[in-house]
Amino acid sequence: GNSVTQMEGPVTLSEEAFLTINCTYTATGYPSLFWYVQYPGEGLQLLLKATKADDKGSNKGFEATYRKETTSFHLEKGSVQVSDSAVYFCALRADSGYSTLTFGKGTMLLVSP
Amino acid sequence: NAGVTQTPKFRVLKTGQSMTLLCAQDMNHEYMYWYRQDPGMGLRLIHYSVGEGTTAKGEVPDGYNVSRLKKQNFLLGLESAAPSQTSVYFCASSYLTGGLLGGYTFGSGTRLTVV
């Protein structure tokens, strides 16, 4: 079946540090890949997505590139801010029928001033 | 700009009691979903709906029932609550299957405690 594996957190960084959150997936065919962000006390929000191999999704300074050869979709940001503190979820949508999203377990990011 | 609204936001139940969680969306989305979020487990799909009058089981459907009588509403029912159902419940909706175009829109969650 489909699955998503994320690095365990929490990831603790100082403001302006470089961020990488690793995400790898298992799926047949050509899934679409997503990153969602959850701020404290809120629901998840779509951060970025990529629908085919080598696509780069980007939003709010975050980027992730769909690497089919390594089945990965790592999230990166060049300079994090305190306001980026949240839980980040990697997710995939299989490329067949009425497909729902499969989420990873989430990675908490804590950014200190 | 309501989006997805979940009621109630918090609830404490005694073991064996029943309750219904309501999800309402005003975006005319065809697809709706119920997830539960537990520490260390991420989000797991309980049930989903691909249109008015349809429902389907997700990854963890046992102990829950759902109904989609109107396109804008998706109800999650617990007939006999158990402590294992203590969780945060999220409803989501999407325009296309799996949120392919614009992603899922999530509600702000219902925190349920079963004692």
Interface residues (C-beta under 8 A of the other chain):
Chain A: S32 F34 Y36 G41 E42 G43 L44 Q45 L46 K49 T51 F89 R93 A94 G97 Y98 S99 T100 L101 T102 F103 G104 K105 G106
Chain B: V4 Y33 Y35 G40 M41 G42 L43 R44 L45 Y48 V50 A56 G58 F90 A92 T97 G98 G99 L100 G102 G103 Y104 F106 G107 S108 G109
